[in-house]
Every structure is written in structure tokens, then in C-alpha cells.
Amino acid sequence: MLIITALIVWSAACAASVMPVHAIRSAHKSTTWNVTNTLISGSSVSMDSNYYSSEERGGPPADIVTILKNFHAPTQPSATIETMSEEFARVTQNGENFLRDWKKSVKSQDPKLQKEAVNEVMFKTLAGHFQGDALSCFLVAGTKIDTTRDIALELLDLQVHKWVSDGRNEEEVYKLLELDQPKSNPFESPVFLKWIKFVSEIYTTPKRKTYKVLAKQFKGDELAKVLVEGTKTGFGKSKNRARKLLDLQVDKWKSDKRNEEDVFKLLQLDKTDGKPLKSPIFHKWANFIWQRYPDDEPDKMILDKLSSFYKSKNALVGALEEEDRATLKKAFKVSAIRKILNY
């Protein structure tokens, strides 16, 4: 327990220190480096104050090996803490396996140490070595490696809490999590839900804030494409988030007075191998019809469109009967279901 206490003290000291340590910067050529020798590491690296500007965050993300290259721990006065520093410096040489090996090292100090305590020690230690926004960039890089993804995601939860306490906003955090990369779908990133977590902690209406930020990056119909693809290829529960955000997209289509054919194609229901009912977002289109044309027999409009995909009315009715009632209720008014099956 004494060792763990020393470890926590060391991690707190690291977090309180202002030692500038280089990380990530090899990916950006504009930095000026200053190298000096230390007792433990052989070298520590300091950087100019603008080493990680908001403009530079728009560049390509650094990989975790680049971040850890020539990374070293600072000298500490206590012999026990110095040993820990040396161990930390040693595992930084392990490249992609750094986070995994560092977690093993921390846990080895006391097998009974709870996961939350281990993560806190790791986060405070890393926060002492990475200045400013460099830590979040390091953790995001860790999520791109299979062997360290889970650890990095756990540590990002602590980073989210820090961003909240630091008063960061949703657009800043979106960029810090590198979700603004061009030609990429943010829903496919393992850190997308961390951004959702952040937005949910600072707003009572997180869905609208989320949609607003995404709409700034993806203009016009491009956002619909990103949302629809997110329902198919999103990382984990991000698929469900994309489906929920489509509700706001439907509202916008309605206010923009888009027609049913446009929306059908924007939802990519014309690319379902002739089985639009099988799409998990078919009901988004049906809901659009009900909202857009409430007085124009919307149920008939929906059925007429579906008829074009089936050879006969019986084939359509058969396809409808294959769907469970819960699915039908998402697409049609409850009172219309009997009419639909008797169409």
C-alpha cells in the first residue's frame, strides 16, 4: 500500500508540474525543439508555447509510436518515486504497447487496486507529462490500436470530466477528439461516443447541439449521407446515435419542403436490393411522409411507393406481414395498420 501511496503522490506531482515534454510534434514541422540532459532519461525535450495550436489540430492525426518516440520521465527526489519514474520511462519505449504495459505496471503494485484507482493514477501521470491538449491527442491515438483501445477509451472518460470542469465547448472537444478529419465519418470513430458523453454533461438538449455541430462540418445533403452511413458502419452504439439524429434531419427536410422522392433517396432506401422495408431506417421516411403530408392520405402515399418494389399487391402485403407489428408501428399510425394489411 505504501508503494501505491507513493505512486499516487508521484502522479499528482507530475500533474502539478509544468515540465514540457515533447509528444506528437514530429507530425508537425513548425515546432522548435530544445533538448537538455537529465539524470534518468538522458534527455527531456521542451517546446515553444504554440506547439499545438488550434490550426495544427486540423492536420493528420499522429500515431501512438510517433507520440512516444524519445519520450522520457522527469527526475524525482524520492528513491521510490525515482524507481517509478524509471519504470514509466522504460515502458514508453514499448511503442504501441505502452498503455497496456503501463497499466500492468501500475496494477502490479497492488493487485487489489480497483480499476478506477488505476485509471486515475495513469491519467494523472500522463497529464503531468503531456501539456495542454497533447494528452487528448495521445489518448485518441491509443484508441486506434486494438491492444490499447479499451484502456485509452477508459482514460478518455477522465479527460471528458476535465474538459467539462475546464469549461471547454462542444466544438473544441469535437476537434480535440479529431472527429473533424476530412473525408471521414465521425460515427465510425471509437471516440465519437466520448464526444456525445461530453455534450450530454453540459447540455440538457444534447441531441440538438450534436446535430448543430455536425451540420457545420457537413453541408447540405452531405450530412444526411453521413448520418445514414453512420447507421450502418458506426462504431458500436454510434449506430443508434446516428438513427436518433436522423429524426432532426427529418424535421429539417420537412421545414425545407423536400419531397418524398428526394428523401427516399437521401435515406438510401433505393439501394436496399428492392427491400426498403428491411432497412432499419425505413420508418424515418414513413414518418417524414406523415409529417409532410398529413392531409394527403400519407398511408396511401407510402404504400404506393412500396408497390413499385413488388411485382404484385399480394407480394407487398406478404412483405408487410413479414414485418413485426412493432416495426410497422414505427412507420404507420396504429389505426392505419389494419388498412395497410387489407390494402
N, C-alpha and C positions, 0 to 999 in steps of 0.2 A: 504493500500500500504506500510505503514511503517513496518508492520509485515512481508510482503513479502520481503522487502529490508533486514530486519534482518535475515530472513530465508536464503536468498541468501548469505549474509555475513557469516552466520554460516556454510553453506555448503562449501563455499570457504575456510573457516578456517579449517574445517575438512579435506578438500582435501590437504591443505598445511601442516597439522600436520603430525607428524611421530608416532602418538600413535599406538602401535601394539595391535591389537585386535584379539582374537582367533576366528577362524571360520574354519570349515571344518576339523580341525586337529584331531577330535575324531575318524575320519575314518582312521587315520594313527598313529600307535602306537609308532613311533620313536621320537615323539616330547617331549621336556622338557618344562613344564609349570611353570610360575612364577606368583603367584596371589597376588594382593595388593588391599586394600580397597580404594574407592573413595567416595566423598560426595553424588553423585547422584545414582550411580549404585550399590554401595555396594561392587563391585569388578570389576577390569579390569584385563585382562589377557595378559601377554606378552609371546613371544615365542623366541626360538633360531632362528638365522638368516637363517637356512636351512630348515625352517618349511614346505616349499612347493617346493621341488626340482623337476627337470625335470623327474627324475626316478620315484618319487612318483606319478606323474601325470598319470602314466600308470596303477595305481591301480583302484579299482572300484570307480565310482563317488559317492560322498556323497549326501545324500538327504537334502532338504532345512531345515527340522526340526533339523537335526544334526548340520547344519551350524549355526543356530540361537540359539542353546542351550547355555544358560548362557551368551548371547551376551548383552553388555551394552554400553551406550553412555558415552563420557567423560564429565567432568565438564567444563563449560564455564563461564567467568566472568559476562557477562551481564545477568540481571534477565530475560529479554525477551528470550534471546538465551538459558538460562538455562531451561526455560519452554519448549522450543522446544526440547532441549536435553532429558528432562524427557519424553516428548511425544514420541520421537523416541525410547527411551529405553523401553517405555511401549509397543509399537506396536511390538517390536522384540519378545515379549513374546507370540505373537499370532501364532507362528509356521508357518504353510503353508500359512496362510492368511497375513503374514507380508507385502509383497509387495503391495497387494491390499489395505490394511488398511493404509499403509504409504502414498500411492498415494492419498487416500481420505483425509488424514490429511493435506497434502500439498495443495491440491485443495481447502480445506475448508478455508484456509487463505485468498483466494481471488477467488471467483467463475469465475471471468473474466480472470484469468490467462490462457494463451494459453498452449496447451498440450506440445509444445516444451520446454517452460519455466519450466513446472512441471517436465518433464523428466530430464532437465538439473540440477535442484535442487536435484532431487532424486539421479542422478548419482554422482554428486559431493559429496553429503552427504555420500553415500555408499563408494565412493573412499577414503574418509577420514577415514573410519572405517576398510576397508579391505586392507591390504598391498599387494603390488605386484600383483601377478596373482590370489590371492584369490577371488577378486571381480568377475572375469570372471567365476570362478568355481561356485560361489554363483548364478550368473545370469543363468548359464546353468542349475543348479538345479531348478531354478524357472520356466524354460520352460517345466519341466516335470510334472507340476501341472496345471490342467485345469484352475483353477481360477486365476492363476498368469502368465500363458504362454504369453499372449499378452503384458503384462507390461514388463516382462523380455526380450522379443524379441525387444521391443522398446528401452530399455536401452542398449541392446547389439549393437544397431546401433551406439550409442555413444562410446561404447567400441571399436568397429571396427575402428572408426576415431582415437581413441587414439593409437591403435596398429599401424596404418599407420604412425602417427606422431612420434611414438617411434621407428620406423624402424624395427618392427618385421617382420619375413618372413612367407611364406605360410605354411611351415611345423610346425613352432612353434604354429601358430594360429590354425592349424588343431588339434593339441594335446590339446591346451588350451580349445577348444570347445568340447573336449572329443569325437571327431569323430573317434579316433583310437582304440576304445574299441574292444577287440577280440570278434569274433563270432557275430558281429553286422553289419548292413548295414548303412553306413553314410547317405545315401539318405533318410532313414526313420526318421532321427533326425530333429526336428524343427529348429535346429541351422545350418543345412547344408548350407542354402542359405546365412547365415551371413558370412560363410567362403568364399562362392562364391563372395559375395559383397566385402570382403577384398581383395581377389585375383584380382578382376576386378579394384580395385582402385590403385593397384601398378603395374599392368602389362597391356601392350597393347594386349597381346595374352593370356588372362586368361584361355581359354579352354585347351590349351596345358599344361599350368602349373598345372591346376587342374588334368588333366589326369596323368601327371607325378607323382604327389604326391600319387594319388590313386594306381598307378602301383607299387609303393614302398611297400605299405601295402598289396596289393592283388597280389599274384604272379601267373603267367601263366594264365590258363583258369579261375581261381577264379575271376579275375577282370571282365571278361565277364559275369559271373554269377551275380556278384554284380550289374553291370550296367543293365542287363536285369531285374532283380528283382526290381531294382530301378525304372524302367519304369512302374512297376505295383503297388508297395507298397510305393513309395517315398512320403514324406510329402509335400503336396501342389504342388507348381511349381517345386519341385525337380524332379518330374517325367519327365518333359520336359528337364531338365538339363541332366538327365541320357540318354535320347534319343539322345541328341546332342553329348554327349561324345561317344556314340556308333559309330559315324562317324569316330572318331580317332581309335577306335578299329577295324573297318573295314579296315582302312588303314594299320594297323599292321598285320591283317590277310593276306592282300594282299602281303605285303612285306615278310611275313613268308611263303608264298606259301601254305597256308592252302587250302584244297579242299572244294568244295561246300557242300558236305555232312556233314563234320565237322562243318562248320559254321552254317548250317541249325539247327543242334542240339545244338550248343552253344547259338544260339538265342532262343532256346526252342520252335522252330516252330513245332517240332514233338510232342509237348504237348498242342496242341490247339484244342483238340477234333475233329481232322480231318478237321479243317477250318483255315489253315495257313494264308489265305488272310484276315481274320478278325483281325489278330494281328496288332497292331499299329506299329510294327517294322518289318513287313514282307519286306517292301521296303529296309530295311538295307541289308537283304540277297540278294535281287534282285540287289541292287547297287554293292554289292560285286561281283556278277557274271559278271556284265557288266565291272567292272574294272579288274577283274582277267582273264577273257576270252574274251577280246574284239574282237578277230578274229575267235571265235569258235561258232558263232550263239548263243550268250548268251540268246536271247529271247526264242529260242527253248529249251535251257537247263532249263530255268525257267519253261516253260510250261510242259516239260516232267516230271519235279519233281512234279509239281502241279497235273498232271494227275494221279499220284499214290494215290491221296487222293479222287478221284472221280470215280464213277462207269462207267461213260461214258464221251465221249468228249462233248456231249451236256450238261451234268451236270457241267463240267468245264466251258464251255462257259457261262452257266447260272450264275455260281458263279461270273465270271468276270464281267458280265453285271450288277450284283447287286452292284458292287463297283462303286462309282462315278469316273468321269474322273480325278479329282484331285488326288485321291488315286492311280489310275493306272499310272498317270504321274510320281509319286514318284518312282514307281517300274520299269517302262519301258520307253524307249526312245519314244518321241512323235510320231515319224514316224513309230513306231512298233505297236501302239495301234490298228490300223485297221487290221494289220496282226494277232494280238492276238485274236481279236474278230472273225476273219474268220478262226481261227485255226481248 
